[in-house]
Amino acid sequence: MNGGAGATHVALPPPAAASPARGRALSRALAGPRWTAFWLVAGLWMVPVLVSSAQTYLLVEQTQGPRLPFLAAFLWQGLPWLFWALMTPAIVWLGRRFPIERRGFLRNVAVHLLANLAMAPGHVAVSALMGRLIGHEHYVKTSFLDVFGKLISMYLDVELLIYWGLLAMVHAADYHRKYRERAVAAAQLETKLVQAELQALKMQLHPHFLFNTLHAIAVLVRKQETQASVRMITGLSELLRMALESAGKQIVPLKQELDFLDRYLDIEKTRFRDRLTVRKEVASEALDAEIPNLILQPIVENAIRHGIAPRASSGSVTIAARREDHRLVVEVTDDGRGLKEGWAGEASEGTGLGNVRARLRQLYPGDHRLAIARRPEGGVLVTVAVPFRPAHAQEEPPRAHG
């Protein structure tokens, strides 16, 4: 009887094709950090594998039959080396878990000797099995234990050399990594320290300048010079706004530094009226060069305070900037009474110039110049020279050169 329900056909989905996205994901996985060590170990051990296999194929004469095929030479000589490739992760772990160092020296050496003695028979056993597998006459006719005992007695020194050579490489790599980590950490710490010192030096300028300006405003208020006081207070607020806007910058374009200086000089002109004349001789190519932020204000302030203020007659301050080869040179000149008798260079510098010198040393160690000299015709010439660098990125974080 052939009656029955009709056959039901179930459509099976076609085999999934490897999509490009899946292929890219697999490629990324194989190139990830976990696989990097695998490829490194594999590449390292392929060198002795190929050398040993080629040597056996080319140099070992066969007493019976044709020359040993390369595949047979590869199995005989290559696979025992790959045994050590498989043992490499374990040796790396043992080397880091039990490092050869002063603390625990004897215990750690004993651990590695035991590990070496445990791994060596495995390498020799693989070598004996491969000789039997390829049909080498001696390995086939001789019992496995005899071959094993003869090989391990002949090559025990080689087994020791392989294990301890790998261990030395692990230690060398770890010491190098720790050295690099310490060097990077020290460099980062030094950079942070330099930036903190620079910021501290820069912040000294704000109260130093602020106190001097407030004192000048107080003098005008006592003299009841209302309009001049208001102009100075307005100028001071604008100056502080500019200072706060650039508070996080150690390097600015020269034109920005000169804009700040103009606001400061407006205050001083209000204070000295017709007694102060300011001249500028700035080359156009120098305007976009970088210069330390707030580096010129204390120099100009010194010129006015010590050169112009003590005089009853008028005086002038000249600010010049130009490029000389690979340097930006800025000069501040006054025609005042000059340096005091007994001027002793750095030992005689006050807060302003001392701050300028310290910041230049931090930003351009060994690659700057700050010179203070008497002018033959009277007055003082202060010269600042720093490397000429275009200030392309004005929003870069503070940096230390060195």
Protein Blocks (a to p, Z undefined) as FASTA:
>chain_A
ZZdcddddddddddddddfklmmmmmmmmmmmklmmmmmmmmmmmmmmmmmmmmmmmmmc
cfehcdddfklmmmmmmmmmmmmmmmmmmmmmmmmmmccdfeoplmmmmmmmmmmmmmmm
mmmmmmmmmmmmnopaklmmpcfklmmmmmmmmmmmmmmmmmmmmmmmmmmmmmmmmmmm
mmmmmmmmmmmmmmmmmmmmmmmmmmmmmmmmmmmmmmmmmnopaklmmmmmmmmmmmmm
mmmmmmmpcbdcfklmmmmmmmmmmmmmmmnmmmbccdddddfklmmpccdehklmmmmm
mmmmmmmmmpmbdcddddddddehjaccdddddfbebjaehiahjmlpcfklmmmmmmmm
mmmgoiaccdddddfkgpjdddddddddddfblmbccddeZZ
